[in-house]
Amino acid sequence: MKSSGKKLKVGTVLDEQIYQQLKERAVKEGRTISAVVSAALLAYYTTPVIDFKARREAVRRFCSTPFKLTREELEEIMELDFYDQ
C-alpha cells in the first residue's frame, strides 16, 4: 500500500512489556517506533482474514468417520517422511 504522505497522530494504551519490546525493536532496526508500528499494521492489514468457521469444519471432517484415527495413528502418520515412500 502506497503512503498518501498524510500522517495522523493516534493514541493507544499498550502493555508495558509490549512497549519495551517495540522500543528495542525500533532501536535494533534503526527506525522510529512509528515506522515499526506502521509496518506491523500494514502486514496485519495485508494478511488474509482467517475463516475460523471453515477451519473448525475442516477439523470436524478430518476427525469424523471414515477418518476417525486414534492419536497414536495420527502421530505415526505425522512422523512419516513423505520422501521416504
N, CA, C and O atoms as a GROMACS GRO file, in nm:
protein
  340
    1MET      N    1   0.085  -0.117   0.000
    1MET     CA    2   0.000   0.000   0.000
    1MET      C    3   0.089   0.123   0.000
    1MET      O    4   0.179   0.137   0.084
    2LYS      N    5   0.064   0.212  -0.093
    2LYS     CA    6   0.145   0.333  -0.104
    2LYS      C    7   0.099   0.435  -0.001
    2LYS      O    8  -0.021   0.454   0.021
    3SER      N    9   0.194   0.500   0.061
    3SER     CA   10   0.163   0.603   0.160
    3SER      C   11   0.107   0.726   0.092
    3SER      O   12   0.157   0.769  -0.012
    4SER      N   13   0.003   0.784   0.152
    4SER     CA   14  -0.056   0.906   0.097
    4SER      C   15   0.027   1.028   0.135
    4SER      O   16   0.006   1.137   0.082
    5GLY      N   17   0.121   1.010   0.228
    5GLY     CA   18   0.201   1.121   0.274
    5GLY      C   19   0.139   1.192   0.393
    5GLY      O   20   0.209   1.255   0.472
    6LYS      N   21   0.009   1.182   0.405
    6LYS     CA   22  -0.061   1.245   0.517
    6LYS      C   23  -0.051   1.153   0.639
    6LYS      O   24  -0.079   1.034   0.630
    7LYS      N   25  -0.010   1.209   0.751
    7LYS     CA   26   0.006   1.132   0.874
    7LYS      C   27  -0.094   1.180   0.978
    7LYS      O   28  -0.126   1.298   0.984
    8LEU      N   29  -0.142   1.087   1.058
    8LEU     CA   30  -0.233   1.119   1.167
    8LEU      C   31  -0.170   1.076   1.299
    8LEU      O   32  -0.109   0.969   1.307
    9LYS      N   33  -0.185   1.156   1.400
    9LYS     CA   34  -0.135   1.121   1.532
    9LYS      C   35  -0.246   1.045   1.604
    9LYS      O   36  -0.359   1.093   1.614
   10VAL      N   37  -0.213   0.927   1.655
   10VAL     CA   38  -0.311   0.846   1.727
   10VAL      C   39  -0.256   0.811   1.865
   10VAL      O   40  -0.134   0.810   1.885
   11GLY      N   41  -0.343   0.785   1.957
   11GLY     CA   42  -0.302   0.745   2.090
   11GLY      C   43  -0.358   0.608   2.122
   11GLY      O   44  -0.469   0.574   2.079
   12THR      N   45  -0.284   0.530   2.196
   12THR     CA   46  -0.331   0.398   2.235
   12THR      C   47  -0.266   0.359   2.367
   12THR      O   48  -0.172   0.424   2.412
   13VAL      N   49  -0.315   0.254   2.427
   13VAL     CA   50  -0.260   0.204   2.552
   13VAL      C   51  -0.201   0.066   2.523
   13VAL      O   52  -0.269  -0.022   2.470
   14LEU      N   53  -0.074   0.047   2.559
   14LEU     CA   54  -0.005  -0.080   2.538
   14LEU      C   55   0.044  -0.134   2.671
   14LEU      O   56   0.073  -0.059   2.764
   15ASP      N   57   0.053  -0.265   2.678
   15ASP     CA   58   0.116  -0.330   2.792
   15ASP      C   59   0.261  -0.284   2.798
   15ASP      O   60   0.326  -0.268   2.694
   16GLU      N   61   0.312  -0.262   2.917
   16GLU     CA   62   0.448  -0.210   2.934
   16GLU      C   63   0.553  -0.298   2.866
   16GLU      O   64   0.646  -0.248   2.804
   17GLN      N   65   0.537  -0.430   2.877
   17GLN     CA   66   0.634  -0.522   2.816
   17GLN      C   67   0.630  -0.512   2.663
   17GLN      O   68   0.734  -0.516   2.598
   18ILE      N   69   0.512  -0.500   2.608
   18ILE     CA   70   0.500  -0.486   2.463
   18ILE      C   71   0.566  -0.357   2.417
   18ILE      O   72   0.635  -0.355   2.316
   19TYR      N   73   0.544  -0.249   2.492
   19TYR     CA   74   0.605  -0.121   2.456
   19TYR      C   75   0.758  -0.130   2.462
   19TYR      O   76   0.827  -0.076   2.375
   20GLN      N   77   0.811  -0.197   2.564
   20GLN     CA   78   0.957  -0.213   2.576
   20GLN      C   79   1.011  -0.290   2.456
   20GLN      O   80   1.113  -0.252   2.398
   21GLN      N   81   0.943  -0.398   2.419
   21GLN     CA   82   0.986  -0.477   2.304
   21GLN      C   83   0.978  -0.395   2.176
   21GLN      O   84   1.065  -0.407   2.089
   22LEU      N   85   0.876  -0.313   2.165
   22LEU     CA   86   0.861  -0.226   2.049
   22LEU      C   87   0.977  -0.127   2.040
   22LEU      O   88   1.034  -0.108   1.933
   23LYS      N   89   1.011  -0.064   2.152
   23LYS     CA   90   1.123   0.031   2.155
   23LYS      C   91   1.254  -0.039   2.119
   23LYS      O   92   1.332   0.014   2.039
   24GLU      N   93   1.278  -0.157   2.176
   24GLU     CA   94   1.401  -0.232   2.148
   24GLU      C   95   1.410  -0.268   2.000
   24GLU      O   96   1.516  -0.257   1.938
   25ARG      N   97   1.298  -0.310   1.943
   25ARG     CA   98   1.297  -0.347   1.801
   25ARG      C   99   1.328  -0.226   1.715
   25ARG      O  100   1.403  -0.236   1.618
   26ALA      N  101   1.269  -0.112   1.748
   26ALA     CA  102   1.294   0.010   1.672
   26ALA      C  103   1.441   0.049   1.678
   26ALA      O  104   1.499   0.088   1.576
   27VAL      N  105   1.502   0.040   1.796
   27VAL     CA  106   1.644   0.074   1.811
   27VAL      C  107   1.729  -0.022   1.729
   27VAL      O  108   1.819   0.021   1.657
   28LYS      N  109   1.702  -0.153   1.739
   28LYS     CA  110   1.780  -0.253   1.665
   28LYS      C  111   1.774  -0.231   1.515
   28LYS      O  112   1.872  -0.251   1.444
   29GLU      N  113   1.657  -0.189   1.467
   29GLU     CA  114   1.638  -0.169   1.324
   29GLU      C  115   1.672  -0.028   1.278
   29GLU      O  116   1.670   0.001   1.158
   30GLY      N  117   1.705   0.060   1.374
   30GLY     CA  118   1.736   0.198   1.338
   30GLY      C  119   1.617   0.271   1.280
   30GLY      O  120   1.632   0.356   1.192
   31ARG      N  121   1.499   0.239   1.330
   31ARG     CA  122   1.376   0.301   1.281
   31ARG      C  123   1.302   0.365   1.398
   31ARG      O  124   1.334   0.341   1.514
   32THR      N  125   1.204   0.444   1.366
   32THR     CA  126   1.121   0.503   1.471
   32THR      C  127   1.016   0.401   1.515
   32THR      O  128   0.986   0.305   1.445
   33ILE      N  129   0.962   0.425   1.635
   33ILE     CA  130   0.853   0.340   1.683
   33ILE      C  131   0.736   0.349   1.585
   33ILE      O  132   0.671   0.248   1.555
   34SER      N  133   0.709   0.467   1.535
   34SER     CA  134   0.601   0.487   1.439
   34SER      C  135   0.620   0.401   1.314
   34SER      O  136   0.524   0.342   1.264
   35ALA      N  137   0.743   0.394   1.265
   35ALA     CA  138   0.771   0.315   1.145
   35ALA      C  139   0.750   0.166   1.171
   35ALA      O  140   0.697   0.095   1.086
   36VAL      N  141   0.792   0.119   1.289
   36VAL     CA  142   0.775  -0.022   1.323
   36VAL      C  143   0.626  -0.056   1.337
   36VAL      O  144   0.580  -0.158   1.285
   37VAL      N  145   0.552   0.030   1.405
   37VAL     CA  146   0.407   0.008   1.422
   37VAL      C  147   0.337   0.013   1.286
   37VAL      O  148   0.251  -0.070   1.259
   38SER      N  149   0.373   0.108   1.202
   38SER     CA  150   0.312   0.119   1.069
   38SER      C  151   0.337  -0.007   0.987
   38SER      O  152   0.246  -0.058   0.922
   39ALA      N  153   0.461  -0.058   0.990
   39ALA     CA  154   0.494  -0.180   0.916
   39ALA      C  155   0.415  -0.299   0.970
   39ALA      O  156   0.367  -0.382   0.893
   40ALA      N  157   0.402  -0.308   1.102
   40ALA     CA  158   0.328  -0.418   1.163
   40ALA      C  159   0.180  -0.412   1.125
   40ALA      O  160   0.119  -0.514   1.094
   41LEU      N  161   0.123  -0.292   1.128
   41LEU     CA  162  -0.018  -0.276   1.091
   41LEU      C  163  -0.040  -0.306   0.943
   41LEU      O  164  -0.141  -0.367   0.906
   42LEU      N  165   0.053  -0.265   0.859
   42LEU     CA  166   0.041  -0.294   0.716
   42LEU      C  167   0.047  -0.444   0.692
   42LEU      O  168  -0.030  -0.498   0.612
   43ALA      N  169   0.139  -0.514   0.760
   43ALA     CA  170   0.150  -0.659   0.747
   43ALA      C  171   0.020  -0.726   0.794
   43ALA      O  172  -0.028  -0.819   0.730
   44TYR      N  173  -0.034  -0.678   0.903
   44TYR     CA  174  -0.160  -0.732   0.955
   44TYR      C  175  -0.273  -0.708   0.856
   44TYR      O  176  -0.354  -0.797   0.830
   45TYR      N  177  -0.278  -0.588   0.802
   45TYR     CA  178  -0.384  -0.550   0.709
   45TYR      C  179  -0.379  -0.632   0.580
   45TYR      O  180  -0.484  -0.663   0.524
   46THR      N  181  -0.261  -0.668   0.533
   46THR     CA  182  -0.248  -0.742   0.407
   46THR      C  183  -0.256  -0.893   0.425
   46THR      O  184  -0.253  -0.966   0.326
   47THR      N  185  -0.266  -0.941   0.548
   47THR     CA  186  -0.281  -1.084   0.574
   47THR      C  187  -0.428  -1.122   0.561
   47THR      O  188  -0.515  -1.055   0.619
   48PRO      N  189  -0.457  -1.228   0.486
   48PRO     CA  190  -0.598  -1.268   0.471
   48PRO      C  191  -0.662  -1.300   0.607
   48PRO      O  192  -0.596  -1.352   0.697
   49VAL      N  193  -0.789  -1.269   0.619
   49VAL     CA  194  -0.863  -1.299   0.741
   49VAL      C  195  -0.885  -1.450   0.750
   49VAL      O  196  -0.923  -1.513   0.651
   50ILE      N  197  -0.862  -1.505   0.867
   50ILE     CA  198  -0.879  -1.649   0.887
   50ILE      C  199  -1.028  -1.678   0.906
   50ILE      O  200  -1.096  -1.614   0.986
   51ASP      N  201  -1.076  -1.774   0.831
   51ASP     CA  202  -1.216  -1.815   0.843
   51ASP      C  203  -1.222  -1.928   0.945
   51ASP      O  204  -1.207  -2.045   0.910
   52PHE      N  205  -1.246  -1.892   1.071
   52PHE     CA  206  -1.245  -1.991   1.178
   52PHE      C  207  -1.358  -2.093   1.162
   52PHE      O  208  -1.342  -2.209   1.200
   53LYS      N  209  -1.469  -2.051   1.106
   53LYS     CA  210  -1.580  -2.145   1.086
   53LYS      C  211  -1.538  -2.254   0.987
   53LYS      O  212  -1.564  -2.372   1.010
   54ALA      N  213  -1.473  -2.215   0.879
   54ALA     CA  214  -1.426  -2.313   0.780
   54ALA      C  215  -1.317  -2.401   0.839
   54ALA      O  216  -1.312  -2.521   0.810
   55ARG      N  217  -1.230  -2.343   0.921
   55ARG     CA  218  -1.124  -2.421   0.984
   55ARG      C  219  -1.182  -2.526   1.079
   55ARG      O  220  -1.138  -2.641   1.078
   56ARG      N  221  -1.281  -2.487   1.160
   56ARG     CA  222  -1.346  -2.582   1.251
   56ARG      C  223  -1.414  -2.694   1.173
   56ARG      O  224  -1.408  -2.811   1.212
   57GLU      N  225  -1.478  -2.659   1.064
   57GLU     CA  226  -1.545  -2.759   0.981
   57GLU      C  227  -1.444  -2.856   0.922
   57GLU      O  228  -1.471  -2.976   0.914
   58ALA      N  229  -1.328  -2.807   0.879
   58ALA     CA  230  -1.224  -2.894   0.825
   58ALA      C  231  -1.174  -2.991   0.932
   58ALA      O  232  -1.154  -3.109   0.903
   59VAL      N  233  -1.156  -2.943   1.053
   59VAL     CA  234  -1.113  -3.031   1.163
   59VAL      C  235  -1.221  -3.134   1.191
   59VAL      O  236  -1.190  -3.252   1.209
   60ARG      N  237  -1.346  -3.091   1.194
   60ARG     CA  238  -1.457  -3.185   1.219
   60ARG      C  239  -1.459  -3.294   1.113
   60ARG      O  240  -1.474  -3.412   1.145
   61ARG      N  241  -1.444  -3.255   0.987
   61ARG     CA  242  -1.446  -3.354   0.879
   61ARG      C  243  -1.326  -3.448   0.888
   61ARG      O  244  -1.339  -3.568   0.865
   62PHE      N  245  -1.210  -3.393   0.919
   62PHE     CA  246  -1.088  -3.475   0.928
   62PHE      C  247  -1.100  -3.578   1.039
   62PHE      O  248  -1.053  -3.690   1.026
   63CYS      N  249  -1.163  -3.539   1.149
   63CYS     CA  250  -1.171  -3.626   1.267
   63CYS      C  251  -1.295  -3.714   1.268
   63CYS      O  252  -1.314  -3.791   1.362
   64SER      N  253  -1.379  -3.705   1.167
   64SER     CA  254  -1.501  -3.786   1.164
   64SER      C  255  -1.482  -3.909   1.078
   64SER      O  256  -1.384  -3.920   1.004
   65THR      N  257  -1.576  -4.000   1.087
   65THR     CA  258  -1.574  -4.123   1.009
   65THR      C  259  -1.573  -4.087   0.861
   65THR      O  260  -1.645  -3.993   0.826
   66PRO      N  261  -1.500  -4.150   0.774
   66PRO     CA  262  -1.415  -4.267   0.797
   66PRO      C  263  -1.273  -4.232   0.840
   66PRO      O  264  -1.190  -4.322   0.849
   67PHE      N  265  -1.244  -4.107   0.866
   67PHE     CA  266  -1.108  -4.067   0.903
   67PHE      C  267  -1.086  -4.061   1.053
   67PHE      O  268  -0.993  -3.995   1.099
   68LYS      N  269  -1.167  -4.128   1.129
   68LYS     CA  270  -1.151  -4.124   1.274
   68LYS      C  271  -1.027  -4.206   1.309
   68LYS      O  272  -1.031  -4.329   1.306
   69LEU      N  273  -0.921  -4.139   1.342
   69LEU     CA  274  -0.794  -4.204   1.375
   69LEU      C  275  -0.767  -4.189   1.523
   69LEU      O  276  -0.809  -4.092   1.587
   70THR      N  277  -0.696  -4.288   1.577
   70THR     CA  278  -0.653  -4.274   1.715
   70THR      C  279  -0.538  -4.174   1.718
   70THR      O  280  -0.477  -4.146   1.614
   71ARG      N  281  -0.509  -4.122   1.834
   71ARG     CA  282  -0.398  -4.026   1.848
   71ARG      C  283  -0.267  -4.091   1.803
   71ARG      O  284  -0.185  -4.027   1.738
   72GLU      N  285  -0.248  -4.218   1.839
   72GLU     CA  286  -0.126  -4.288   1.802
   72GLU      C  287  -0.114  -4.301   1.650
   72GLU      O  288  -0.006  -4.283   1.594
   73GLU      N  289  -0.226  -4.333   1.583
   73GLU     CA  290  -0.224  -4.345   1.438
   73GLU      C  291  -0.193  -4.211   1.372
   73GLU      O  292  -0.116  -4.204   1.276
   74LEU      N  293  -0.252  -4.106   1.424
   74LEU     CA  294  -0.228  -3.973   1.370
   74LEU      C  295  -0.082  -3.933   1.388
   74LEU      O  296  -0.020  -3.879   1.296
   75GLU      N  297  -0.026  -3.958   1.507
   75GLU     CA  298   0.115  -3.924   1.532
   75GLU      C  299   0.206  -4.005   1.441
   75GLU      O  300   0.307  -3.953   1.392
   76GLU      N  301   0.172  -4.132   1.418
   76GLU     CA  302   0.253  -4.216   1.329
   76GLU      C  303   0.252  -4.160   1.187
   76GLU      O  304   0.356  -4.155   1.121
   77ILE      N  305   0.136  -4.119   1.141
   77ILE     CA  306   0.124  -4.061   1.007
   77ILE      C  307   0.204  -3.931   0.998
   77ILE      O  308   0.272  -3.906   0.898
   78MET      N  309   0.195  -3.848   1.101
   78MET     CA  310   0.264  -3.720   1.100
   78MET      C  311   0.416  -3.737   1.104
   78MET      O  312   0.489  -3.649   1.057
   79GLU      N  313   0.464  -3.847   1.158
   79GLU     CA  314   0.608  -3.870   1.167
   79GLU      C  315   0.666  -3.930   1.040
   79GLU      O  316   0.788  -3.930   1.021
   80LEU      N  317   0.581  -3.981   0.952
   80LEU     CA  318   0.630  -4.040   0.828
   80LEU      C  319   0.698  -3.934   0.742
   80LEU      O  320   0.653  -3.820   0.734
   81ASP      N  321   0.807  -3.974   0.680
   81ASP     CA  322   0.877  -3.883   0.589
   81ASP      C  323   0.820  -3.905   0.450
   81ASP      O  324   0.833  -4.013   0.392
   82PHE      N  325   0.757  -3.804   0.396
   82PHE     CA  326   0.692  -3.814   0.266
   82PHE      C  327   0.789  -3.863   0.159
   82PHE      O  328   0.748  -3.940   0.071
   83TYR      N  329   0.913  -3.822   0.164
   83TYR     CA  330   1.009  -3.854   0.058
   83TYR      C  331   1.067  -3.994   0.072
   83TYR      O  332   1.134  -4.041  -0.020
   84ASP      N  333   1.045  -4.062   0.185
   84ASP     CA  334   1.093  -4.199   0.202
   84ASP      C  335   0.996  -4.301   0.145
   84ASP      O  336   1.027  -4.420   0.144
   85GLN      N  337   0.882  -4.258   0.099
   85GLN     CA  338   0.780  -4.352   0.050
   85GLN      C  339   0.805  -4.388  -0.094
   85GLN      O  340   0.729  -4.466  -0.152
   0.00000   0.00000   0.00000
